[in-house]
């Protein structure tokens, strides 16, 4: 029984989304500079990250003075 519970816990842990930041490219191939989340361009339907909890959903944020898109993926 304990082995069965452990297996289920491991499977669920792999399904829990972990936000993965991806740098937003500028049209010239560089990065988009920012000082706050609202400086970053968004597409229709894309959220602006406001809290760490928001990063469980796809959203745009300013990290280390560059615009990034957080994309929830399975934890590794």
Buried (B, 14 or more C-beta within 10 A) or exposed (E): EEEEEEEEEEEEEEEEBBBBBEBBEEEEEEBBEBEEBEBBEBEEEBBBBEEEEBBEBBBBBBBEEBBBBBBBEEEE
